[in-house]
Amino acid sequence: MLGRYIRLPYHGTEGHKTLGNWYTTLLNAHGNPIEHYGDYDLEMSRRKLDQKGAIKQLLT
């Protein structure tokens, strides 16, 4: 059985989103506006990549 998934830009590159962003998206879509759900990805933090907010491609 083949799985299906959404691939956003590769890990460690600008625009990549994590599972925390997925939950942030769901919460924002249902009227609970939060900046970020859960912990930030340490590798992305080290590279100073933005991890805040919902996945805009899924809200449009």
Z-matrix of the N, CA and C atoms (Angstrom, degrees):
N
C 1 1.440
C 2 1.526 1 108.72
N 3 1.311 2 115.69 1 130.93
C 4 1.448 3 120.36 2 179.48
C 5 1.517 4 109.98 3 -91.63
N 6 1.337 5 116.31 4 134.51
C 7 1.457 6 120.53 5 177.18
C 8 1.515 7 111.09 6 -86.05
N 9 1.279 8 115.11 7 162.49
C 10 1.457 9 121.01 8 176.74
C 11 1.517 10 107.67 9 -120.03
N 12 1.300 11 116.07 10 143.09
C 13 1.450 12 119.99 11 179.85
C 14 1.515 13 109.53 12 -153.98
N 15 1.302 14 114.75 13 163.92
C 16 1.458 15 121.78 14 176.79
C 17 1.511 16 106.82 15 -104.84
N 18 1.309 17 117.42 16 124.11
C 19 1.458 18 120.62 17 178.24
C 20 1.519 19 108.72 18 -106.75
N 21 1.306 20 114.40 19 117.61
C 22 1.457 21 121.15 20 173.14
C 23 1.530 22 105.56 21 -95.71
N 24 1.321 23 118.97 22 177.08
C 25 1.472 24 118.20 23 -177.59
C 26 1.538 25 112.40 24 -47.88
N 27 1.300 26 115.34 25 151.47
C 28 1.463 27 122.15 26 -175.19
C 29 1.518 28 113.17 27 -55.79
N 30 1.314 29 115.65 28 149.49
C 31 1.465 30 122.15 29 -179.62
C 32 1.529 31 110.38 30 -53.95
N 33 1.298 32 114.86 31 136.44
C 34 1.462 33 119.99 32 178.33
C 35 1.516 34 113.92 33 85.17
N 36 1.333 35 117.48 34 4.42
C 37 1.459 36 120.18 35 177.88
C 38 1.525 37 109.14 36 -116.72
N 39 1.311 38 116.17 37 157.47
C 40 1.457 39 121.96 38 -178.89
C 41 1.528 40 110.54 39 -57.20
N 42 1.328 41 116.23 40 132.67
C 43 1.449 42 120.89 41 178.80
C 44 1.519 43 114.56 42 97.04
N 45 1.340 44 117.63 43 -11.77
C 46 1.463 45 120.41 44 179.12
C 47 1.520 46 109.50 45 -66.35
N 48 1.293 47 116.94 46 140.71
C 49 1.459 48 122.34 47 177.80
C 50 1.517 49 109.22 48 -123.16
N 51 1.331 50 115.45 49 155.40
C 52 1.458 51 121.68 50 -176.21
C 53 1.518 52 110.49 51 -114.03
N 54 1.318 53 115.96 52 179.99
C 55 1.455 54 121.04 53 177.22
C 56 1.525 55 110.81 54 -60.01
N 57 1.340 56 116.90 55 -34.41
C 58 1.459 57 120.37 56 175.89
C 59 1.516 58 111.88 57 -59.48
N 60 1.325 59 117.43 58 -37.10
C 61 1.467 60 121.11 59 177.03
C 62 1.523 61 111.02 60 -68.59
N 63 1.319 62 117.95 61 -32.96
C 64 1.464 63 121.38 62 177.29
C 65 1.529 64 109.80 63 -63.21
N 66 1.345 65 116.58 64 -47.64
C 67 1.458 66 119.92 65 177.95
C 68 1.533 67 111.02 66 -65.42
N 69 1.315 68 117.35 67 -37.47
C 70 1.463 69 121.26 68 175.76
C 71 1.523 70 109.92 69 -59.57
N 72 1.315 71 117.14 70 -42.32
C 73 1.466 72 122.43 71 178.82
C 74 1.523 73 110.82 72 -61.18
N 75 1.327 74 116.44 73 -47.55
C 76 1.466 75 120.02 74 179.67
C 77 1.523 76 111.80 75 -61.48
N 78 1.322 77 116.46 76 -44.46
C 79 1.459 78 119.83 77 -179.60
C 80 1.524 79 111.63 78 -65.17
N 81 1.322 80 117.41 79 -42.43
C 82 1.459 81 121.06 80 178.60
C 83 1.525 82 111.03 81 -64.87
N 84 1.311 83 117.87 82 -38.72
C 85 1.460 84 121.78 83 -179.43
C 86 1.528 85 112.02 84 -66.19
N 87 1.321 86 116.47 85 -24.52
C 88 1.468 87 121.09 86 -178.58
C 89 1.529 88 112.13 87 -105.27
N 90 1.335 89 116.49 88 23.26
C 91 1.451 90 120.69 89 171.18
C 92 1.513 91 116.84 90 85.63
N 93 1.314 92 118.62 91 15.02
C 94 1.464 93 121.16 92 177.06
C 95 1.524 94 108.32 93 -116.74
N 96 1.334 95 117.09 94 81.35
C 97 1.462 96 120.12 95 -175.51
C 98 1.533 97 112.22 96 -70.22
N 99 1.308 98 115.50 97 112.00
C 100 1.463 99 121.29 98 175.52
C 101 1.519 100 108.07 99 -125.07
N 102 1.326 101 115.72 100 159.86
C 103 1.466 102 120.91 101 -179.01
C 104 1.523 103 111.55 102 -77.78
N 105 1.332 104 116.90 103 -43.81
C 106 1.471 105 121.00 104 179.93
C 107 1.519 106 109.10 105 -162.93
N 108 1.314 107 116.12 106 139.90
C 109 1.455 108 122.17 107 177.70
C 110 1.523 109 108.90 108 -98.27
N 111 1.314 110 116.68 109 129.18
C 112 1.465 111 121.23 110 174.78
C 113 1.512 112 113.50 111 82.30
N 114 1.324 113 114.26 112 -167.89
C 115 1.463 114 121.34 113 -178.39
C 116 1.521 115 110.74 114 -82.65
N 117 1.310 116 114.84 115 153.40
C 118 1.459 117 120.77 116 175.86
C 119 1.525 118 109.79 117 -80.30
N 120 1.320 119 116.87 118 152.85
C 121 1.466 120 123.36 119 176.16
C 122 1.529 121 107.75 120 -71.98
N 123 1.315 122 116.96 121 121.54
C 124 1.469 123 120.80 122 -175.03
C 125 1.528 124 112.91 123 -63.37
N 126 1.324 125 117.25 124 -39.34
C 127 1.466 126 120.34 125 179.61
C 128 1.522 127 110.69 126 -64.45
N 129 1.323 128 116.98 127 -42.02
C 130 1.462 129 119.81 128 179.63
C 131 1.530 130 110.53 129 -69.24
N 132 1.333 131 117.34 130 -33.86
C 133 1.464 132 120.71 131 176.50
C 134 1.520 133 110.38 132 -64.72
N 135 1.327 134 116.09 133 -41.35
C 136 1.469 135 120.79 134 179.93
C 137 1.531 136 110.92 135 -60.73
N 138 1.333 137 115.80 136 -36.16
C 139 1.468 138 120.56 137 -179.88
C 140 1.528 139 112.68 138 -85.98
N 141 1.346 140 116.57 139 2.19
C 142 1.471 141 122.83 140 178.49
C 143 1.529 142 112.91 141 62.98
N 144 1.337 143 116.81 142 35.59
C 145 1.463 144 121.54 143 177.74
C 146 1.526 145 109.52 144 -90.49
N 147 1.311 146 117.17 145 138.98
C 148 1.453 147 122.72 146 -179.18
C 149 1.523 148 110.54 147 -68.74
N 150 1.324 149 116.18 148 127.96
C 151 1.456 150 121.09 149 179.54
C 152 1.522 151 112.71 150 -120.06
N 153 1.320 152 116.55 151 4.11
C 154 1.456 153 120.83 152 -175.37
C 155 1.518 154 111.30 153 -82.74
N 156 1.326 155 114.76 154 154.32
C 157 1.451 156 121.04 155 170.02
C 158 1.514 157 115.72 156 91.89
N 159 1.318 158 111.50 157 171.95
C 160 1.461 159 120.89 158 179.52
C 161 1.527 160 110.65 159 -79.46
N 162 1.316 161 115.89 160 167.12
C 163 1.461 162 122.09 161 176.22
C 164 1.521 163 106.62 162 -84.87
N 165 1.305 164 116.24 163 101.69
C 166 1.472 165 122.32 164 -173.43
C 167 1.528 166 112.80 165 -59.03
N 168 1.323 167 117.89 166 -33.74
C 169 1.458 168 121.01 167 -179.32
C 170 1.527 169 111.86 168 -62.86
N 171 1.335 170 117.35 169 -24.15
C 172 1.459 171 120.61 170 -179.33
C 173 1.517 172 112.90 171 -92.95
N 174 1.321 173 118.19 172 -12.03
C 175 1.455 174 121.40 173 179.82
C 176 1.520 175 113.26 174 -94.01
N 177 1.325 176 117.78 175 -12.29
C 178 1.459 177 119.82 176 -177.04
C 179 1.505 178 111.99 177 -90.72
